[in-house]
């Protein structure tokens, strides 16, 4: 074996691996927490989302968020789901990329850049236009039972005594992609929405069925499943 090539091969491998980490490592991760006041007390759920800017060489991509919608089990068969979508005349999937960025900017009163995000600490409120689209399922096993829920009027869908509490964002450790398994290695992206909504991976685009049942505009222009989960 000719060992003179070992050094260059190892160097090239290290450069390749390092470049893949640079390209694929999230800009930042944030925990989105949704609280709901119910007649039985406060209920909450949260999920960690990872925001990936386009660092490729083609510049043909765009910033994307990886993670799942937040499903809050309110008890008594009731629920509230914070989708990975916003309303801007129609459904917008890109707004999720900027929720934490804009929430920290609003909280601190100054513009925040993507490069700063993974160094920020603390929890900030998510208010106004930053609040994701909210829906509720009368039967989580049936996408056709989805109903849109207004942030300031949960009672209209869920009944008296239900009120939206705080929605917050909190930057969490980025970790060492692709080894972000938790603990010192960083917070992993939260998964589990498919277990809450068992139809999600079914045929015939059930996610679009759910969004249409909720009366949300612009369903045809998006990948409806990405309002619930993104890889």
C-alpha positions as CSV (number, residue, x, y, z in Angstrom):
1,X,0.0,0.0,0.0
2,X,1.3,3.4,-0.9
3,X,1.0,5.5,2.3
4,X,1.9,8.8,0.6
5,X,-1.8,9.3,-0.3
6,X,-3.1,8.7,3.2
7,X,-2.4,12.2,4.4
8,X,-4.1,14.0,1.4
9,X,-7.1,11.6,1.5
10,X,-7.6,12.2,5.2
11,X,-7.3,16.0,4.6
12,X,-9.8,15.9,1.8
13,X,-12.2,13.8,3.9
14,X,-11.9,16.3,6.8
15,X,-12.5,19.2,4.5
16,X,-15.6,17.5,3.0
17,X,-17.0,16.6,6.4
18,X,-16.3,20.1,7.7
19,X,-18.0,21.6,4.7
20,X,-21.1,19.4,5.1
21,X,-21.3,20.5,8.8
22,X,-21.1,24.1,7.7
23,X,-23.8,23.7,5.1
24,X,-26.2,21.6,7.1
25,X,-25.8,22.9,10.7
26,X,-28.8,25.0,11.7
27,X,-28.3,28.8,12.1
28,X,-30.3,28.4,15.4
29,X,-32.9,26.3,17.1
30,X,-35.7,27.6,19.2
31,X,-38.3,26.1,21.5
32,X,-41.8,27.3,20.7
33,X,-44.1,27.0,23.7
34,X,-47.9,27.4,23.6
35,X,-50.0,27.9,26.8
36,X,-53.8,27.7,27.0
37,X,-55.9,28.6,30.0
38,X,-58.7,26.0,30.4
39,X,-61.5,25.4,32.9
40,X,-59.2,22.7,34.4
41,X,-56.2,24.9,34.6
42,X,-53.3,25.8,32.4
43,X,-52.2,23.4,29.7
44,X,-49.1,23.8,27.5
45,X,-46.9,22.0,25.0
46,X,-43.7,22.9,23.2
47,X,-41.5,21.8,20.4
48,X,-37.9,22.5,19.2
49,X,-37.5,23.8,15.6
50,X,-34.3,24.2,13.7
51,X,-33.8,27.0,11.2
52,X,-31.4,26.3,8.3
53,X,-30.3,29.2,6.1
54,X,-29.2,28.4,2.5
55,X,-25.4,27.9,2.7
56,X,-25.1,25.8,-0.5
57,X,-23.1,26.8,-3.5
58,X,-25.9,26.9,-6.0
59,X,-27.8,29.6,-4.1
60,X,-30.9,27.9,-5.5
61,X,-32.4,27.1,-2.1
62,X,-33.9,29.2,0.7
63,X,-34.0,29.4,4.4
64,X,-36.1,26.5,5.8
65,X,-37.4,25.3,9.2
66,X,-37.3,21.7,10.3
67,X,-39.6,20.3,13.0
68,X,-43.2,19.6,13.9
69,X,-46.3,21.7,14.7
70,X,-47.0,22.0,18.4
71,X,-50.0,19.9,19.6
72,X,-51.5,21.0,22.9
73,X,-53.7,18.3,24.6
74,X,-56.3,20.3,26.5
75,X,-58.0,17.3,28.0
76,X,-61.6,16.2,27.5
77,X,-60.9,15.4,23.8
78,X,-60.0,19.0,23.0
79,X,-56.8,20.3,21.5
80,X,-55.0,23.2,19.9
81,X,-52.4,22.9,17.2
82,X,-49.9,25.7,16.4
83,X,-49.1,25.0,12.7
84,X,-45.8,25.7,10.9
85,X,-47.6,28.4,9.0
86,X,-48.8,32.0,9.1
87,X,-51.5,34.0,7.4
88,X,-50.5,36.8,5.1
89,X,-53.6,37.0,3.0
90,X,-53.1,33.3,2.3
91,X,-51.1,30.5,4.0
92,X,-47.4,31.3,4.3
93,X,-44.9,28.6,5.2
94,X,-41.8,30.8,5.3
95,X,-42.9,32.9,8.3
96,X,-41.9,30.1,10.6
97,X,-38.2,30.8,9.7
98,X,-38.4,34.2,11.3
99,X,-40.5,33.7,14.4
100,X,-37.7,33.6,16.9
101,X,-35.6,36.1,15.0
102,X,-38.4,38.7,15.0
103,X,-39.6,37.9,18.5
104,X,-36.1,38.6,20.0
105,X,-35.8,41.7,17.9
106,X,-39.2,43.0,19.2
107,X,-38.3,42.0,22.8
108,X,-34.9,43.8,22.7
109,X,-36.0,46.7,20.6
110,X,-33.3,46.3,18.0
111,X,-32.7,44.4,14.8
112,X,-31.2,40.9,15.3
113,X,-29.3,39.0,12.6
114,X,-29.3,35.3,11.9
115,X,-25.6,35.2,12.9
116,X,-26.5,36.4,16.4
117,X,-29.3,34.1,17.1
118,X,-27.4,31.1,18.5
119,X,-25.8,33.3,21.1
120,X,-29.0,34.7,22.5
121,X,-30.5,33.6,25.7
122,X,-33.8,34.0,27.6
123,X,-37.4,33.6,26.6
124,X,-39.4,36.2,24.6
125,X,-43.1,36.5,23.8
126,X,-44.5,35.7,20.4
127,X,-47.3,38.1,19.7
128,X,-49.4,39.6,16.9
129,X,-48.5,38.6,13.4
130,X,-45.8,36.2,14.8
131,X,-48.4,33.9,16.2
132,X,-48.7,30.8,14.0
133,X,-52.0,29.7,12.5
134,X,-54.0,27.9,15.2
135,X,-56.4,25.0,14.5
136,X,-58.3,22.5,16.6
137,X,-59.6,19.0,15.7
138,X,-62.9,17.8,17.0
139,X,-61.5,14.4,16.2
140,X,-57.7,14.2,15.8
141,X,-58.2,11.0,13.8
142,X,-60.3,12.8,11.2
143,X,-58.6,15.6,9.2
144,X,-62.0,16.9,8.1
145,X,-62.8,18.0,11.6
146,X,-60.2,20.8,11.7
147,X,-61.4,24.3,12.6
148,X,-59.4,27.5,12.5
149,X,-59.0,29.1,15.9
150,X,-58.5,32.9,16.4
151,X,-55.9,33.7,19.0
152,X,-58.2,36.2,20.8
153,X,-61.3,34.0,20.7
154,X,-60.5,30.3,21.5
155,X,-63.9,30.1,23.1
156,X,-65.7,30.3,19.8
157,X,-64.3,26.8,18.9
158,X,-63.3,25.3,22.2
159,X,-66.0,26.6,24.4
160,X,-66.3,28.9,27.4
161,X,-63.3,29.1,29.7
162,X,-60.7,28.5,27.0
163,X,-58.2,31.4,26.4
164,X,-54.8,31.6,24.8
165,X,-52.1,32.1,27.3
166,X,-48.5,33.0,26.5
167,X,-46.8,31.9,23.3
168,X,-43.0,32.1,23.7
169,X,-39.8,31.4,21.8
170,X,-36.5,30.5,23.4
171,X,-33.2,29.9,21.6
172,X,-31.8,26.5,22.6
173,X,-28.3,24.9,22.1
174,X,-27.6,24.2,18.5
175,X,-25.5,21.2,19.2
176,X,-23.0,19.4,16.9
177,X,-24.9,18.5,13.8
178,X,-25.5,15.6,12.9
179,X,-24.8,14.4,16.5
180,X,-27.4,16.7,18.3
181,X,-29.0,13.9,20.3
182,X,-29.6,16.0,23.4
183,X,-27.8,17.0,26.5
184,X,-24.3,18.4,25.9
185,X,-24.7,17.6,22.2
186,X,-27.6,20.1,21.8
187,X,-31.4,20.0,21.8
188,X,-32.8,17.7,19.1
189,X,-35.7,18.7,16.9
190,X,-39.0,17.6,18.4
191,X,-41.0,15.0,16.6
192,X,-44.3,13.4,17.4
193,X,-47.1,15.2,15.5
194,X,-47.8,12.1,13.4
195,X,-48.6,10.1,16.5
196,X,-51.2,12.8,17.5
197,X,-52.6,13.1,14.0
198,X,-52.4,9.5,12.6
199,X,-53.7,10.4,9.2
200,X,-50.8,12.7,8.5
201,X,-48.7,10.2,6.4
202,X,-51.7,8.8,4.7
203,X,-52.6,8.9,1.0
204,X,-54.7,11.5,-0.9
205,X,-53.1,14.5,0.8
206,X,-55.1,14.5,4.1
207,X,-53.1,17.6,5.3
208,X,-54.7,19.6,2.5
209,X,-58.1,18.2,3.6
210,X,-57.5,19.5,7.1
211,X,-56.5,22.9,6.0
212,X,-59.5,23.2,3.7
213,X,-61.8,22.0,6.4
214,X,-60.4,24.8,8.6
215,X,-61.3,27.3,5.9
216,X,-57.7,28.5,5.4
217,X,-56.9,30.3,2.1
218,X,-54.2,29.3,-0.4
219,X,-54.0,25.6,0.4
220,X,-53.4,24.8,-3.3
221,X,-50.3,26.9,-3.5
222,X,-48.4,25.1,-0.8
223,X,-47.2,21.7,0.3
224,X,-50.0,21.3,2.9
225,X,-48.1,18.6,4.9
226,X,-45.4,21.2,5.6
227,X,-47.8,23.1,7.7
228,X,-47.7,20.1,10.1
229,X,-44.2,18.6,9.7
230,X,-41.0,19.4,7.9
231,X,-37.9,17.2,7.4
